[in-house]
Amino acid sequence: MATNEKNISRLQTEDKEIILVGTAHVSKESVQLVTDVIEEERPDTVCVELCESRYQAIRQKDRWKEMDIVKVIKEKKTTLLLSNLLLASFQKRIAEKLEVKPGEEMTRAIEIGEAVEAQIHLADRDIRVTLSRTWRAMGVWGKFKLLFQMLLSFAGGLDEISEDDVERMKQTDILESILADVGKSFPKLKRVLIDERDLYLAHKIRTAPGNRIVAVVGAGHVPGIKRHWNADTDMHALEKIPPKGKLAGFLKWLIPLLILALFGIGFFRGGFEAGKDMMLYWILANGILAGIGALVAWAHPLTILSSILAAPLTSLNPMIAAGWVAGLVEAFLRKPKVRDFEGLTDMVSAKSLWKNKVTRILLVVVFTNLGSAAGTYLALPLMLRVIS
């Protein structure tokens, strides 16, 4: 075989032969390797590390035009969408530095596979399920810490990254590379992002149709796929989004009840002046910090005002958040245009996050919620001082 075998593994199961190709997701060498292997092997099936939504993203370049930003906010998927965009944009920045298209090896695998009349088989778990399981595995502050880590990675310079550096990414998964520091504090991230997907990929590749199969995956998954090759995998469990923890649901109602109880104690024990002071601390802490969050996101002045007015009330209502109110107001005042949705695939700098109306709305939701949450925790000790 003419191609370099160092990134190729050959596996067997019953009457099937699987040629497992490990790639770097932003590598010219990987694109050529995928092309050579498929053309030489001429398999019955080409498996790619894509889910249906990412496959459609390749096939339908203008899918972003159909996104309903208001629906995203109402369905509480703002942080998921923003995180997905940050990951895609970070990968795009590295790819542009190396003058390749992000995910080009997967695109090429599909194109060459179709050219040799092979069946295309999608082997990865839906990215929305993976990210949802990630959020469920983390606490509130862990989610914000993760988001900030991704923002810092996105904002960081890439001047020192060479093509050789990216080739070394073949030793790990691109997600794991970006989230390495956070992963040290949150080992569950690696379990969801890497280990679970290794199991999922191994099962989908092993059960793919055809007797001769070429599977194109990120090289970081190759050891895990080989390790779990004969594992008995519960696919239903891997595709299930766990329910929210009972403790989180309990605290969601407990904290507002505690705040209301403190108001009652303040008025009962300290009189009108004490109760008034407690309410003032609550309103100022929540309103000002939520407003600062909206300001950081470069929100419209009326959006900032709405976040200041909404935060003291929404913090007492477990069913609504200040960020959702602010995000909807921002979407109404600065309605995204088609070019904003088209621009979601072209963001290569932190500045572009704030300039694009779609991502700015997402930032308004996230930062306003963060400010409101910080305001709640700041107000509590101030209120307790009044009655102590």
Buried (B, 14 or more C-beta within 10 A) or exposed (E): EEBEEEBBBEBEEEEBBBBBBBBBBBBBBBBBBBBBBBEBBBBBBBBBBBBEBBBEBBEEEEBBEEEEBEEBBEEEBBBBBBBBBBBBBBBBBBBBBBEBBBBBBBBBBBBBBEEBEBBBBBBBBBBBBBBBBBBBBBEBEBBBBBBEBBBEBBEEEBEEBEBEEBBEBBBBBBBBBBBBEBBEEBEBBBBBBBBBBBBBBBBBBBEBEBEBBBBBBBBBBBEBBBEBBEEEBEEEEBBEEEEEEEEEEEBEEEBBEEBEEBBEBBBEEBEEEBBBBBBBBBBBBBBBBBBBBBBBBBBBEBBBBBBBBBBBBBBBEBEEBBBBBBBBBBBEBBEBEEEBBBBBBEBBEBEBBBEBBBBBBBBBBBBBBBBBBBBBEBBBEBBBEBBE
